Every structure is written in C-alpha cells, then in structure tokens.
Amino acid sequence: MASNEGITRSSLLIQKQTTNAPVVNIYKQWNIVCTKIPMPKLESKELPAHDFSGEDGEDTYIPSFIPVKAYDCTIEFAYKGDLDSCYDNIYLGFIKYLKGTAPASDDYDSITEGGFKIYDQFNKFGREKVYMKSFDPNELIHLEDGDHITFKLDFRFTDPTTEITLTDPNAKVTI
C-alpha cells in the first residue's frame, strides 16, 4: 500500500469538460468524502447474429474489437460540516457544480457544462464524458458537532473505455 499512502477513499477528483477547467478535490472543496465507488462496469454491445432454426447455436459476427456499452454507476458519499452548512455545501455547491449552469445569454464560451471527468485516486481509474443522473440523500442529522449526511449519486458514464488521470490540486479552487 505504499503507492496509496496518504490517499483515502475521499480522494475523488472531478473536472468539468470545458477547456482549462480546474481540477476539484471534493473533500477539500466541499468536505465530502467518497465512501463507496465500484470498479468500472464493462458490458459488450450486442453483436449482429442470426439464429437459424435448423442449426445448432447461432451465426454471430465477432469483430476484432468488441464495442462496450455506456453504463450507470452509483457512488456513495458522506458529508460532515459545521452546523447548518449542509445546504450550502451540498446543494448550492457540489450538486450545482455537477449539474452545470444554464446560460445567462448566448455567450456559449461562458457556459459551465454539465459533463465532467471523474478520477478515483485510490483505485487509480478515471473516465470522461460523465454526467449526474440523480441525487438520493439520506436523513440529514444536526448534532452538536455539526451536520452529518450520507447520500448516493447516480452517474452516467457515456465513454466507458477512455482512461484518464487527474492531478490533485492539493487545495480548494475557485470555480
């Protein structure tokens, strides 16, 4: 584990698909940790086949490269912050960042895309062309030491095979 020294399950990095977008460490930016992330799913696309009733098996065209389907992935998160800070950090910060913003005008250079790259430093894998499908929060708990919440996000990985890496900014960034 020497190669993962200092990296925790919270080491999830995200970067918008737009040019020159900063890399964001979700723990350093919003105090959110990634508690569960599955390895990438790979499922082959359907190959063209004929199933002749008078023959055993099927006649399938098998190309030299088997294409892979896009996939959905549920990632689990936890947040612990100051009392009454959950809404600002989760909804107005993290979720708004993931969803992107609607354009205020036709100036398309100022649009924040809803698509992004995601990189798991612990498992050392990343994908691009990802978007958030749904947000499923569990109960928000207000304790003396602050707000606590766990939640799940469903993501769509539209490019299932392109490997990417992102470098941790080691600080909170301006977005």
C-alpha positions as CSV (number, residue, x, y, z in Angstrom):
1,M,0.0,0.0,0.0
2,A,3.0,2.3,-0.2
3,S,1.8,3.7,-3.5
4,N,-1.6,4.7,-1.9
5,E,0.0,6.3,1.2
6,G,-1.8,9.4,2.2
7,I,-4.7,8.7,-0.2
8,T,-8.1,7.9,1.3
9,R,-11.4,6.8,-0.1
10,S,-12.2,10.5,-0.1
11,S,-9.7,11.2,-2.9
12,L,-12.2,11.7,-5.7
13,L,-11.3,14.3,-8.3
14,I,-13.6,16.0,-10.7
15,Q,-13.0,18.3,-13.7
16,K,-15.6,19.9,-16.0
17,Q,-15.3,19.0,-19.7
18,T,-14.7,22.7,-20.6
19,T,-11.3,23.9,-21.7
20,N,-9.0,24.9,-18.8
21,A,-11.5,23.9,-16.1
22,P,-9.8,23.4,-12.7
23,V,-9.5,20.0,-11.1
24,V,-11.6,19.8,-7.9
25,N,-10.9,17.5,-4.9
26,I,-14.4,17.0,-3.5
27,Y,-13.1,16.7,0.1
28,K,-11.0,19.9,0.0
29,Q,-13.7,21.8,-1.9
30,W,-16.9,20.8,0.0
31,N,-15.9,18.5,2.8
32,I,-17.5,15.5,1.1
33,V,-15.9,12.0,1.2
34,C,-16.5,9.2,-1.2
35,T,-17.4,6.2,0.8
36,K,-18.1,3.6,-1.9
37,I,-17.2,3.6,-5.6
38,P,-17.5,0.4,-7.7
39,M,-14.9,-0.5,-10.3
40,P,-15.8,0.4,-13.9
41,K,-18.5,-1.8,-15.5
42,L,-17.8,-3.4,-18.9
43,E,-20.7,-4.9,-20.9
44,S,-20.3,-5.7,-24.6
45,K,-22.7,-4.2,-27.1
46,E,-25.0,-6.7,-28.9
47,L,-23.2,-8.3,-31.9
48,P,-25.1,-9.0,-35.1
49,A,-26.3,-12.6,-35.1
50,H,-28.6,-14.9,-36.9
51,D,-30.3,-17.8,-35.1
52,F,-31.3,-20.3,-37.8
53,S,-34.0,-22.7,-36.6
54,G,-32.5,-25.7,-38.4
55,E,-29.0,-25.2,-36.9
56,D,-27.4,-25.5,-33.5
57,G,-26.2,-22.3,-31.9
58,E,-26.2,-19.0,-33.8
59,D,-24.2,-17.4,-36.5
60,T,-22.6,-14.3,-34.9
61,Y,-20.3,-11.8,-36.5
62,I,-17.4,-11.3,-34.0
63,P,-15.3,-8.3,-34.9
64,S,-11.6,-7.9,-33.9
65,F,-12.7,-5.2,-31.4
66,I,-15.8,-5.7,-29.2
67,P,-17.5,-2.4,-28.5
68,V,-18.6,-1.6,-25.0
69,K,-21.9,-0.1,-23.8
70,A,-22.2,3.1,-21.7
71,Y,-23.1,2.4,-18.1
72,D,-24.7,3.8,-15.0
73,C,-22.8,3.8,-11.7
74,T,-24.0,4.6,-8.1
75,I,-21.4,6.3,-5.9
76,E,-21.9,6.8,-2.2
77,F,-20.8,9.9,-0.3
78,A,-20.8,11.3,3.3
79,Y,-20.6,14.9,4.5
80,K,-19.7,16.3,7.9
81,G,-19.5,20.0,8.4
82,D,-20.4,22.9,10.6
83,L,-24.0,23.2,11.9
84,D,-26.4,24.4,9.2
85,S,-23.8,24.1,6.5
86,C,-25.2,21.2,4.6
87,Y,-27.4,23.1,2.2
88,D,-24.7,25.5,1.1
89,N,-22.1,22.8,0.6
90,I,-24.2,20.0,-0.8
91,Y,-27.0,21.7,-2.8
92,L,-25.6,25.1,-3.6
93,G,-22.0,23.8,-4.0
94,F,-21.5,20.2,-5.0
95,I,-24.8,19.4,-6.8
96,K,-24.9,22.7,-8.6
97,Y,-21.3,22.2,-9.8
98,L,-22.2,18.7,-11.1
99,K,-25.4,19.8,-12.9
100,G,-23.7,22.8,-14.5
101,T,-25.4,26.2,-15.0
102,A,-27.9,27.3,-17.6
103,P,-26.5,30.0,-19.9
104,A,-27.5,33.6,-19.0
105,S,-27.1,34.6,-22.6
106,D,-26.0,33.3,-26.0
107,D,-22.3,33.7,-24.9
108,Y,-21.6,30.0,-25.2
109,D,-18.0,30.5,-24.0
110,S,-19.3,31.3,-20.5
111,I,-21.5,28.2,-20.2
112,T,-20.5,25.7,-17.5
113,E,-21.0,22.2,-18.9
114,G,-23.0,19.6,-17.0
115,G,-20.5,17.0,-18.2
116,F,-17.2,16.2,-16.4
117,K,-14.3,13.9,-15.9
118,I,-14.0,11.9,-12.7
119,Y,-10.9,10.2,-11.2
120,D,-10.6,7.9,-8.2
121,Q,-7.1,8.3,-6.8
122,F,-7.5,5.3,-4.5
123,N,-8.3,2.8,-7.2
124,K,-6.4,4.7,-9.9
125,F,-9.1,4.8,-12.6
126,G,-10.9,7.7,-14.3
127,R,-13.4,8.3,-17.0
128,E,-14.5,11.3,-19.1
129,K,-17.9,12.3,-20.5
130,V,-19.8,11.6,-17.3
131,Y,-23.0,13.3,-16.0
132,M,-25.1,13.2,-12.9
133,K,-28.5,11.4,-13.3
134,S,-29.9,11.5,-9.8
135,F,-29.3,12.6,-6.2
136,D,-30.6,10.4,-3.3
137,P,-30.0,12.0,0.1
138,N,-30.4,10.1,3.3
139,E,-31.5,11.8,6.6
140,L,-29.7,15.0,7.5
141,I,-28.7,14.9,11.1
142,H,-27.9,18.1,13.1
143,L,-25.6,17.3,16.0
144,E,-23.7,19.5,18.4
145,D,-20.5,18.9,16.3
146,G,-22.3,19.8,13.0
147,D,-24.3,18.5,10.1
148,H,-24.0,14.9,9.0
149,I,-25.5,13.4,5.9
150,T,-24.9,10.4,3.6
151,F,-26.1,10.3,0.1
152,K,-25.9,8.5,-3.2
153,L,-25.4,9.9,-6.7
154,D,-26.2,8.0,-9.9
155,F,-23.9,8.9,-12.8
156,R,-23.9,8.0,-16.5
157,F,-20.6,7.1,-17.9
158,T,-21.1,7.7,-21.7
159,D,-17.4,6.9,-22.6
160,P,-16.8,3.6,-20.9
161,T,-13.3,2.9,-22.1
162,T,-11.2,6.1,-22.3
163,E,-8.8,6.0,-19.3
164,I,-8.0,9.5,-17.8
165,T,-6.0,10.7,-14.8
166,L,-6.3,13.9,-13.0
167,T,-3.8,15.6,-10.6
168,D,-4.9,16.7,-7.1
169,P,-4.8,20.5,-6.8
170,N,-4.0,20.0,-3.0
171,A,-6.2,23.0,-2.2
172,K,-9.6,24.4,-2.6
173,V,-10.0,26.0,-6.0
174,T,-12.1,28.9,-7.5
175,I,-14.9,27.6,-9.6
